[in-house]
């Protein structure tokens, strides 16, 4: 089973680049199959990681919370079961 973890945070206004660099610098105990990072309006940063695992609720490494003075609210986290990509 392939599971994708989504981590999304909103930086304090004007600190989106700093939050993106912070997220890039985070090391996980072991590497995911894939890791992608995105930036969006309002200084938001999104990190997606894909993992091969035996169970949807398996213990998987996740990015931590950034320092409270870097973000405007707690990090949002979601977990999805991947069914592959479609190409048009």
C-alpha positions as CSV (number, residue, x, y, z in Angstrom):
1,X,0.0,0.0,0.0
2,X,1.2,3.5,-0.8
3,X,0.3,6.3,1.6
4,X,0.8,10.0,1.1
5,X,1.2,12.4,4.0
6,X,0.4,16.0,3.5
7,X,1.8,18.7,5.7
8,X,0.7,22.3,5.3
9,X,1.7,25.4,7.2
10,X,1.1,29.2,6.9
11,X,4.0,31.4,7.6
12,X,3.8,34.8,9.3
13,X,3.3,37.4,6.5
14,X,6.5,37.9,4.5
15,X,8.2,34.8,5.9
16,X,7.1,32.2,3.4
17,X,10.5,31.8,1.9
18,X,12.0,31.2,5.3
19,X,9.3,28.6,6.1
20,X,10.0,26.9,2.8
21,X,13.8,26.7,3.6
22,X,13.0,25.5,7.1
23,X,10.8,22.6,5.6
24,X,13.6,21.8,3.1
25,X,16.1,21.5,5.9
26,X,14.1,19.0,7.9
27,X,15.6,15.5,7.9
28,X,13.4,12.5,8.4
29,X,14.6,9.3,10.2
30,X,14.4,7.5,6.8
31,X,13.7,8.7,3.3
32,X,10.2,8.5,1.7
33,X,9.6,7.1,-1.8
34,X,9.1,10.7,-2.9
35,X,9.0,14.2,-1.4
36,X,7.6,17.3,-3.0
37,X,7.3,20.9,-1.7
38,X,5.0,23.6,-2.9
39,X,4.5,27.3,-2.1
40,X,1.1,29.1,-2.4
41,X,-0.3,32.6,-1.8
42,X,-0.5,33.9,1.8
43,X,2.9,32.5,2.6
44,X,1.7,28.8,2.7
45,X,4.0,25.8,2.3
46,X,2.9,22.3,1.4
47,X,5.0,19.2,1.7
48,X,3.8,15.8,0.3
49,X,5.7,12.6,1.1
50,X,4.9,9.1,-0.3
51,X,5.5,5.9,1.7
52,X,5.3,2.2,1.0
53,X,3.7,0.6,4.0
54,X,1.6,-2.4,5.2
55,X,-1.2,-0.4,6.8
56,X,-2.9,3.0,6.3
57,X,-2.4,3.9,9.9
58,X,1.2,2.7,10.1
59,X,3.7,4.8,12.1
60,X,5.5,7.1,9.5
61,X,7.9,10.0,10.0
62,X,6.4,13.4,9.7
63,X,7.8,16.9,9.6
64,X,7.6,18.6,13.0
65,X,5.9,21.9,13.9
66,X,8.0,24.9,13.0
67,X,8.8,27.5,15.7
68,X,5.6,29.3,16.9
69,X,7.0,32.7,15.8
70,X,7.3,31.4,12.1
71,X,3.7,30.3,11.6
72,X,0.3,31.8,12.0
73,X,-1.5,28.7,13.1
74,X,-0.8,25.0,13.9
75,X,0.3,22.8,11.0
76,X,-2.5,21.0,9.1
77,X,-1.8,17.3,8.4
78,X,-3.7,14.7,6.4
79,X,-3.1,11.2,5.3
80,X,-4.2,9.7,2.0
81,X,-4.1,6.3,0.3
82,X,-2.6,6.6,-3.1
83,X,-4.2,5.0,-6.1
84,X,-1.5,6.1,-8.6
85,X,-1.3,9.0,-11.1
86,X,-3.3,9.3,-14.3
87,X,-1.7,10.8,-17.4
88,X,-3.8,12.4,-20.1
